[in-house]
């Protein structure tokens, strides 16, 4: 028989894992649409400006012709077909020294006195002069000699002004609706994820409960058995059973609103490290440093132990079970806690740092990619703190920083750096 070949399935593009690329893609498309809209609208505005300028020129030439030629029938024709139909472009007719003589398509309060009206028109003339050059009307006598001048001042019609600002209004409305859609989608997505997390956590706690009860019963049975003479086995079984109970409590806490109590973080971390040190590689050394043996903070002990455990296990995996982990715990003078966990591993590639907290992302072949996601959720959602990668490089390893609030006080990055630098050993 011939060797069977397994056809490789094409790698699918993961939308969730590539959210950042998708956002940039949407931004680029939005910019292209914006530029195209502005360019096209400006083209239309320019054409309309040219057309209005031609209409004003025709308006001025009509007046000039009507005065210079003086044919009554022709003047009547020009007035009815050119001057009167102009009902959109604001114009002011002035004499040679720019004194207003007449105006069209301008709203002037009829209650104004002639002097006030003249003043208002003069102000409008100055505004129009800044917007467009006036059109000159030349008056000549029968011999063709120039004896006077008039000027036609004008500005853009209301329609043209509206069209000029139309792209801004249009894009603002589009941007608002896009923001609204993203906001609603993001909220619904978050609520859906919360329901999934809670449902998964409760179901896991429920599934663990039955075998755990059975284990507890078997341990009690072995204790009562006089022929079972292995107390060290019972001790370890009790420790692991207690650990399973702790894990069950963690999932129960994830599935509900956890209770926060004032705890000594140094003691919580130290006891957790002592437990884990016996269950990880002996080639990994874990150091805990602090500026005080009593560092109080409002935490849920069970969940926060999970955070420390996840970060230490990730560090051990990154170092391939050989290296050093330094935990530096510092309390701020006005409240707030800084916790740095540094490993001596190879570091995280720069293009991966922003992805490590995304659900499902993992560099391990058997990893589910939920450890750091749960860690971030516990720190930020349940403890109102912050967790991020402070530093990562092949030479210095990776440092995860956790900021926990004190009494309504959360340290910022600069304060945290100052405290860690001041109290580092």
C-alpha positions in Angstrom: 0.0 0.0 0.0 1.2 3.5 -0.8 2.0 6.0 2.0 -1.1 8.0 2.9 -0.6 11.7 2.7 -2.4 14.2 4.9 -3.4 17.3 3.0 -2.6 20.4 4.9 -5.6 22.6 5.7 -5.2 26.2 4.7 -4.7 28.5 7.6 -7.8 30.6 8.3 -7.5 34.3 9.1 -8.6 34.7 12.7 -10.7 37.9 12.9 -10.5 38.1 16.7 -6.7 37.6 16.8 -6.2 40.2 14.1 -8.4 42.9 15.6 -5.6 45.5 15.5 -5.1 44.9 11.7 -8.8 45.1 11.1 -9.0 48.4 12.9 -6.1 49.8 10.8 -7.8 48.5 7.7 -11.1 50.2 8.6 -9.2 53.4 9.4 -7.4 53.3 6.0 -10.7 52.7 4.1 -12.3 55.5 6.1 -9.4 57.9 5.2 -9.7 57.0 1.5 -13.4 57.6 1.5 -12.9 60.9 3.4 -10.3 62.1 0.9 -12.4 61.0 -2.1 -15.5 62.7 -0.7 -13.7 66.0 0.0 -11.9 66.0 -3.4 -15.1 65.4 -5.3 -17.1 67.9 -3.3 -14.4 70.6 -3.7 -14.5 69.9 -7.4 -18.3 70.6 -7.4 -17.8 73.7 -5.2 -15.2 75.1 -7.6 -17.5 74.6 -10.6 -20.4 76.3 -8.8 -18.1 79.2 -7.8 -17.1 79.7 -11.4 -20.7 79.6 -12.5 -21.8 82.1 -9.9 -18.9 84.4 -10.9 -20.1 84.2 -14.5 -23.7 85.0 -13.4 -22.5 88.1 -11.5 -20.4 89.2 -14.5 -23.4 88.8 -16.7 -25.5 90.7 -14.1 -23.0 93.6 -14.2 -22.7 93.6 -18.0 -26.5 93.7 -18.2 -26.7 96.8 -16.1 -23.9 98.4 -18.0 -25.5 97.6 -21.4 -28.9 98.8 -20.2 -27.5 102.2 -19.1 -25.2 102.7 -22.0 -27.6 101.6 -24.8 -30.8 102.9 -23.3 -33.2 101.0 -25.6 -36.3 100.6 -23.5 -37.5 97.3 -25.0 -34.0 95.8 -24.6 -33.7 97.1 -21.1 -37.0 95.5 -20.2 -36.0 92.2 -21.7 -32.7 92.1 -19.9 -34.2 93.1 -16.6 -36.9 90.4 -16.8 -34.6 87.6 -18.1 -31.3 88.3 -16.3 -31.5 90.7 -13.4 -34.8 89.6 -11.9 -34.1 85.8 -12.0 -31.0 86.2 -9.8 -32.7 85.2 -6.5 -29.8 83.3 -4.9 -26.5 85.2 -5.2 -26.3 88.1 -2.7 -25.1 91.2 -4.5 -24.7 94.9 -3.7 -24.5 97.6 -6.4 -22.3 100.6 -5.4 -21.1 103.8 -7.1 -17.5 104.5 -8.0 -16.5 105.2 -4.3 -18.2 102.1 -3.0 -21.4 103.7 -1.6 -24.3 101.2 -1.8 -26.9 102.0 -4.3 -29.0 98.8 -4.5 -28.9 95.2 -3.3 -30.4 91.8 -4.0 -30.9 88.6 -2.0 -29.8 90.2 1.3 -32.0 90.2 4.4 -32.1 93.7 5.8 -34.3 94.5 8.7 -37.1 96.8 7.3 -37.3 98.6 10.6 -33.8 100.0 10.2 -33.5 103.7 9.3 -31.9 104.7 6.0 -28.7 105.6 7.8 -28.5 102.3 9.7 -29.3 100.4 6.5 -26.5 102.2 4.7 -24.1 101.4 7.5 -25.1 97.7 7.4 -24.7 97.6 3.6 -21.2 99.2 3.9 -20.2 96.5 6.3 -21.4 93.8 4.0 -19.5 95.4 1.1 -16.3 95.0 3.1 -17.1 91.4 3.8 -17.8 90.7 0.2 -14.6 92.5 -0.9 -12.6 90.0 1.2 -14.4 87.1 -0.4 -14.4 88.1 -4.1 -13.1 90.9 -6.2 -15.9 93.2 -7.3 -17.1 93.4 -10.9 -16.7 96.8 -12.5 -19.4 98.5 -14.5 -18.2 101.2 -17.0 -20.6 104.0 -18.1 -19.9 105.7 -21.4 -21.6 108.6 -23.3 -22.6 108.7 -26.9 -19.0 109.4 -28.0 -17.7 106.4 -26.0 -16.1 108.5 -23.3 -16.1 107.1 -19.8 -17.9 109.3 -17.4 -18.6 107.1 -14.3 -18.1 103.7 -12.7 -20.2 101.3 -10.6 -19.2 98.1 -8.8 -21.0 94.9 -8.1 -20.0 93.2 -4.9 -21.1 89.7 -4.2 -20.6 86.6 -2.0 -21.3 82.9 -2.3 -24.9 81.9 -2.3 -26.4 80.1 0.7 -26.5 76.8 -1.3 -22.8 77.1 -2.2 -21.9 77.7 1.5 -23.9 74.7 2.5 -22.1 72.6 -0.1 -18.7 73.8 1.1 -19.4 72.5 4.6 -21.3 69.5 3.5 -18.4 67.0 3.6 -17.6 68.0 7.2 -21.2 67.5 8.2 -21.5 64.3 6.3 -18.3 62.8 7.7 -19.2 63.9 11.2 -22.6 62.1 10.9 -21.0 59.0 9.5 -18.3 59.0 12.2 -20.9 59.4 14.9 -22.9 56.4 13.6 -19.8 54.3 13.1 -18.8 55.1 16.7 -22.3 54.3 17.9 -22.3 51.0 16.1 -18.8 50.1 17.4 -19.9 51.1 20.9 -23.1 49.0 20.9 -21.2 46.1 19.3 -18.4 46.3 21.8 -20.8 46.4 24.7 -22.8 43.5 23.4 -19.6 41.6 22.7 -18.3 42.3 26.3 -21.7 41.3 27.8 -21.7 38.1 25.7 -18.1 37.3 26.8 -19.1 37.9 30.5 -21.9 35.5 30.2 -19.7 32.9 28.6 -17.0 33.4 31.3 -19.6 33.1 34.1 -21.3 30.1 32.6 -18.0 28.3 32.0 -16.7 29.1 35.5 -19.9 27.9 37.2 -20.1 24.7 35.1 -16.4 24.0 35.9 -16.9 24.5 39.6 -20.0 22.3 39.5 -18.1 19.5 37.6 -15.2 19.6 40.0 -17.5 19.4 43.0 -18.5 15.7 42.6 -15.1 14.1 42.3 -13.7 16.4 44.9 -16.3 15.2 47.4 -15.4 11.7 46.6 -11.7 12.3 47.2 -12.4 13.9 50.5 -14.4 10.8 51.5 -11.7 8.4 50.4 -9.1 10.4 52.4 -11.3 10.1 55.5 -11.7 6.4 54.9 -7.9 5.9 54.6 -7.4 7.8 57.8 -9.8 5.5 59.6 -8.1 2.4 58.2 -5.7 1.1 60.8 -3.8 -1.0 58.2 -2.9 2.1 56.1 0.4 3.2 57.5 1.5 5.9 55.0 0.8 9.3 56.8 3.0 11.2 54.4 0.8 10.0 51.5 -2.3 11.2 53.3 -0.6 14.6 54.0 0.1 15.1 50.3 -3.3 13.9 49.3 -4.9 16.4 51.7 -2.7 19.2 50.3 -3.7 18.4 46.7 -7.4 18.0 47.8 -7.2 21.4 49.5 -5.7 22.7 46.2 -8.6 21.4 44.2 -11.0 23.0 46.7 -9.1 26.3 46.1 -9.4 25.9 42.3 -13.1 25.2 42.7 -13.5 28.3 44.8 -11.7 30.3 42.2 -14.1 29.2 39.5 -17.0 29.9 41.8 -15.6 33.4 42.4 -15.1 34.1 38.7 -18.8 33.2 38.2 -20.0 35.8 40.7 -18.9 39.1 42.2 -16.0 38.3 44.5 -15.6 39.7 48.0 -12.5 41.8 48.5 -10.9 41.9 51.9 -7.8 43.6 53.3 -5.0 41.1 53.1 -1.2 41.2 53.6 0.0 40.8 50.0 3.5 39.9 51.1 2.2 36.9 53.1 -0.2 35.9 50.3 2.6 35.9 47.7 5.2 34.2 50.0 2.8 31.3 50.9 1.9 30.9 47.2 5.6 30.8 46.2 6.3 28.2 48.9 3.6 26.0 47.6 4.6 26.3 43.9 8.3 25.9 44.6 7.7 22.3 45.5 5.8 21.7 42.3 8.0 23.3 39.7 11.5 22.6 38.5 14.2 22.6 41.1 16.3 24.5 38.6 14.0 27.6 38.9 14.8 30.0 41.8 12.0 32.3 43.0 13.0 35.4 45.0 10.4 37.7 46.8 11.5 41.2 47.8 9.5 43.9 49.5 9.9 47.3 51.2 7.7 46.1 54.0 6.7 42.8 55.6 3.2 44.1 55.8 1.7 45.4 52.5 -2.1 45.6 52.8 -4.4 45.8 49.9 -8.1 44.9 49.2 -8.0 41.6 47.3 -9.8 38.3 46.9 -7.1 35.9 48.2 -8.2 32.9 46.2 -8.3 34.8 42.9 -5.2 36.8 43.5 -3.3 33.6 44.2 -4.5 32.4 40.8 -2.9 35.6 39.3 0.5 34.8 40.9 0.3 31.2 40.0 -0.4 31.9 36.3 2.4 34.5 36.0 4.9 32.1 37.7 3.9 29.1 35.6 4.2 31.2 32.4 7.6 32.4 33.5 8.7 28.8 34.2 7.5 27.7 30.7 9.2 30.7 29.1 12.5 29.8 30.8 12.1 26.1 29.9 12.1 25.2 33.6 15.6 26.7 34.2 16.3 30.2 35.5 15.3 32.8 38.0 12.1 34.7 38.9 12.2 37.9 40.9 9.1 39.2 42.6 9.3 42.8 43.8 6.5 44.1 46.0 6.3 47.8 47.0 3.6 49.8 48.8 3.2 53.5 48.0 3.3 56.2 50.7 -0.2 57.3 49.9 -1.7 53.9 49.1 -1.5 51.8 46.0 0.7 48.7 45.4 3.3 47.9 42.7 4.1 44.3 42.0 6.7 43.4 39.4 7.3 39.7 38.4 10.5 39.3 36.3 11.8 36.2 34.7 15.2 35.4 33.1 13.6 34.0 29.9 14.1 34.9 26.3 11.5 37.7 26.4 8.4 38.3 24.3 8.7 39.4 20.6 7.6 43.1 20.3 4.9 42.1 17.7 3.4 39.7 20.2 3.3 41.8 23.4 -0.1 43.4 22.4 -1.6 39.9 21.8 -0.7 38.0 25.0 -3.8 39.0 26.9 -6.2 38.1 24.0 -8.3 35.0 24.6 -7.1 32.1 22.6 -3.6 33.4 22.0 -0.9 31.0 23.0 2.6 30.0 22.0 2.2 26.6 23.5 1.0 23.7 21.3 -1.3 22.5 24.0 -2.2 25.8 25.5 -5.7 27.2 25.5 -4.5 30.8 25.7 -6.7 31.6 28.7 -4.2 32.0 31.5 -3.2 35.6 30.9 -6.7 36.5 29.9 -8.0 35.3 33.2 -5.2 37.1 35.0 -6.0 40.4 33.3 -9.7 39.9 34.0 -9.0 39.2 37.7 -6.7 42.2 38.2 -8.6 44.8 36.2 -12.3 43.7 36.5 -12.4 42.4 40.0 -9.6 44.3 41.7 -9.8 47.6 39.7 -6.1 47.5 39.0 -3.8 47.4 36.0 -1.6 44.7 34.5 0.8 45.1 31.6 4.2 44.1 30.2 6.6 46.6 31.8 9.7 45.4 29.9 10.7 42.4 27.7 14.0 41.7 26.0 16.2 38.6 25.3 18.9 40.0 27.6 16.7 41.0 30.6 13.8 38.7 30.3 10.2 39.8 30.8 8.7 41.9 33.6 4.9 41.9 34.2 3.7 44.8 36.3 0.6 44.8 38.4 -0.8 48.1 40.0 -3.4 47.6 42.7 -5.3 50.5 44.2 -5.1 51.5 47.9 -7.9 53.5 49.4 -9.3 55.1 46.2 -5.7 55.6 44.9 -4.1 53.9 42.0 -0.4 54.6 41.3 0.5 55.8 37.8 3.4 54.4 35.8 5.8 57.2 36.8 5.1 56.8 40.5 5.4 53.0 40.2 8.9 53.4 38.5 10.0 55.7 41.2 8.9 53.4 44.0 10.4 50.3 42.5 13.7 52.1 41.8 13.8 53.5 45.4 13.1 50.2 47.1 14.8 47.6 44.8 17.4 45.5 46.4 
